[in-house]
Amino acid sequence: MRNQAQVFGKDLENIVVTGKGTFDGAGNTWRPVKKNKLTETQWKRLVEGGGVVNDKKDTWYPSSVLPLLFWGGGRGRRW
């Protein structure tokens, strides 16, 4: 699993997206958060709100499954 954009293009020109709505990758539900990107108060609230922290206590994941998927332990598995 990699962090990938919902919409991607290479060597494209004059692309238009029309219609009503929002592109929302829902990153808050799958993306890890590094402690050094938050204030101490923000970090504390995030960790207290659930999820898991890695052994070094410097990265938070919204689910205990995500570290496996991000760092290779989940290859070939279907969750």
C-alpha positions, -999 to +999 in steps of 0.1 A: +000+000+000+013+034-009+001+069-004-014+077-038-035+105-052-071+098-060-065+113-094-032+110-113-020+118-147+013+121-165+022+143-194-015+155-197-028+188-209-061+207-208-077+184-182-111+195-168-131+180-140-167+191-139-197+185-116-206+190-081-188+174-052-155+172-035-124+151-040-118+137-005-091+111+000-102+106+036-066+108+047-076+111+083-089+076+082-058+059+068-028+082+069-001+079+096+007+110+116+043+119+127+046+134+162+069+161+151+042+175+128+019+183+158+021+204+190+022+184+222-015+192+229-025+180+194-004+148+197-019+141+231-055+145+218-048+124+188-034+095+208-061+097+234-087+095+207-078+060+197-055+043+171-021+030+179+014+044+183+046+027+170+072+013+194+093+045+191+062+065+201+068+089+172+041+078+147+004+073+152-018+050+131-056+051+130-057+013+130-034-015+142-036-030+107-021+000+090+015-004+102+015-039+087+003-026+054+025+004+052+057-014+062+053-047+043+038-070+069+005-071+051+017-080+016-004-106+000-030-105+028-066-096+024-081-076+052 
